[in-house]
Amino acid sequence: MLLGATAAAFVVTERLKLEPSPITQVFVTKVFSPTCECETDLGVIAFRLRRAERLTLSIADRGRHTVRTLVGPVARRRGPFSATWDGRDEDGAVVPDGVYRPLVHLRHRTILMPNRIRIDTTPPRVRLRSVAPRVLEPGKRLRVRYLLDEPARVYVFLDGKRVVLGRSTRPRWKVEWHARGRPGVYRMTTAARDVAGNLSDATHPVVVVIPLRVLTPTVRVAPGKRFAVRVVPAGRRAYHWQLAKSEGQSSARSLVVRAPTRAGRYVLVIRQDGLPHRVAVDVRRAHG
């Protein structure tokens, strides 16, 4: 009798092996963080049923113990099916970091899916290797070299505003930014978001400068007369100016200077953060 039952069970098992899987077109999220408060804080399990079934979908840990039942038991028609998992157990607590797998119970079959879901709630760590240049001249690129402890994408912020998001997830790499923006002194920080969605702490700030800008490129003025040059300083800091034998300091947005008494071509040099900015000054007497 026992031999007959064993033989029958063997036949059923072999027949099940030969049958096509009752679920096809499987998609399972590979990794996510239930604590990231981001777009990747849920896992998706989706597949297509070949025929109508009574279905229960659960999540199992490495020991194949059920940690959460997501759906069912419920009757489902053939066709697409999907469910989400928030990375929590039956009591609503976040499960420990690790690998989990979907477990599908059907009427006559239980399938432990091979697709692994990795729960990762540990933020990456980012360390700056170098930041250069510190004064971002027009046309220059800010190069931020960094080191990560896991694959992640790096953000660069100026005074808390994101200016660039790196494309690579390489642990040792760099991001570049074409300097643009209002002249000023900024606190640059970086942070990294890993594949699961966890965001790191920001790095210690590094001071960078978008330099002074001169808006008046040329001036024509009579000898000895005053003229104005429009300037956008980098912060509320003084800049130095020099014209012929005259020089001084100012922080005004409209620099007022007296022209030389002799006619001729001169250059007004305005300097801040070690960068010279030149304004052509054409001193000539009015005709007539």
Secondary structure, DSSP 4 states (H G I P E B T S, - for coil): -HHHHHHHHHHHHHHHHHSPPSEEEEEE--EE-TTS-STTSSEEEEEEESS-EEEEEEEE-TT--EEEEEEEEEEE-SEEEEEEE-SB-TTSPBPPSEEEEEEEE-SS-EEE-S--EEE--PPP-EEEEEEE-SB--TT-EEEEEEEESSSEEEEEEETTEEEEE-S---SEEEEEEE--SSSEEEEEEEEEEETT--BPPPPPPEEEEE--EE---EEEE-TT-EEEEEEE-SSS--EEEEETTEEEEE--SEEEEEPPSS-EEEEEEEEETTEEEEEEEEE-PPP-
